[in-house]
Amino acid sequence: MFTGIIEELGRVAAIQSDDENARIVISAKKVVEGTNPGDSIAVNGVCLTA
């Protein structure tokens, strides 16, 4: 079982949705530094693409 590496606790800054899509905006300063488009970030066990 992967226990993960917790670098920072972020906060949900906004949730935006329409009929077909949803966007969750998460505020996290440390993790975002050095992140590039296409990098993956695990959010509560779910891998999202930046």
C-alpha positions, -999 to +999 in steps of 0.1 A: +000+000+000+013+035-010+013+057+021+022+089+001+043+119+008+023+148+023+040+181+014+011+205+022-025+207+031-044+228+005-078+244+006-106+243-019-107+279-032-136+275-057-158+250-075-170+258-109-193+236-130-215+236-161-237+209-177-207+187-187-176+197-167-164+207-133-133+225-121-120+224-085-096+253-077-072+243-048-051+268-031-016+254-022+015+275-023+043+250-016+032+223-040+026+246-069+061+260-069+080+242-096+049+225-111+046+224-149+016+218-171+011+181-174+026+173-140+004+151-117-005+160-082-023+136-058-053+152-042-069+131-014-060+099-032-070+111-067-043+120-093-052+151-112-033+166-141-022+203-139 
